[in-house]
Amino acid sequence: MRSPPLLAILSVAVIAVAGYWYWQNQMASAVPKGLAVANGRVEVERIDIAAKLPGRVAEISVVEGDFVAKGAVIARLDTAELLAQLAAAEASVQRALAGIARSEADIAIREAELNLAEIEMRRASELANRSAGPTAEVERRTAQYQVAKAEILGARAALADSEAAKQAAEAQVAQIKATLDDSVLRTPVAGRVEYKLVRNGEVVAAGGRVATVLDLSDAFMTIFLPTSEAGRVPLGSDARIVLDAAPNYVIPATVSFIAAEAQFTPKTVETANEREKLMYRVKVAVDPKLLETYHDYVKAGLTGNAYVKIAHDAGWPPLLTPRLPDVSG
């Protein structure tokens, strides 16, 4: 009773495998002279979102698989203690401002007293010169004048001290606010959350990771080509990527990197066959604007083939004409 369904399933599987291998052979035969093909897997840059300072996680705002925009909040650390320190620092600023106002008022008073002492000293001197006043009065008024000058210097020193206290308090406020900003962990790139490494309430150390984000604006496939082909690949030339999971689509790309040294260290002297064994790492990158449109399709680890030009006049066969999913709807 179960044989017919089983045979049907096996037949479908055989047809699918045969179709896939037929497509692969068709693709291989479609690669003309002047192109090279190598297999690889899609890679994306990983960004670790880490805490600059130790603290307790108050909120983790993402789950694995979420797409996050650049600057999005990933997690928040507990800031109760920092907010208390900020309130104290801001109070110190207000206290310093009050000290400045008090010192400025004191300077105004001392300057008025100095002016009065100077007038009285001159009057006493004029009377003494006309023998209309005692010399002792001149000396007393002169002493009062000198005291008033000293008091102004003291008042100005107090003002400078209050201004310095204000600057110190403002610097402390700025420092605490910067620490508060560091307590909000944001992603520097748009991408997909790969791992969530902490939960609410957990304590992280300085530099402790809370999440890993895949940078979907930097996707590429790394392939390895022998010396005879790598030496002929133009940097910046067009390339194509075909994924095993989606063989009907052809992704346009660009050769963005060619290693300066062979992957396998050669001996001092090599034969022609040994030189052919040397492999060079080549990176084939996808345009960031294209990745922005198709970010839902970008997945790290997908295997496939990359096609690159090894001759500048080589053309692309029809099977390697760029074809992408329709995302307009």
Secondary structure, DSSP 8 states (H G I E B T S, - for coil): --HHHHHHHHHHHHHHHHHHHHHHHHHHHH--TTEEEEEEEEEEEEEEEE-SS-EEEEEE---TT-EE-TT-EEEEE--HHHHHHHHHHHHHHHHHHHHHHHHHHHHHHHHHHHHHHHHHHHHHHHHHHTTSS-HHHHHHHHHHHHHHHHHHHHHHHHHHHHHHHHHHHHHHHHHHHHHHHHTEEE-SS-EEEEEE---TT-EE-TT-EEEEEEEEEEEEEEEEEEHHHHTT--TT-EEEEEETTEEEEEEEEEEEEE-SS-SS---SS--HHHHHT-EEEEEEE--HHHHHHTGGG--TT-EEEEEEESSTT----GGGS-B------
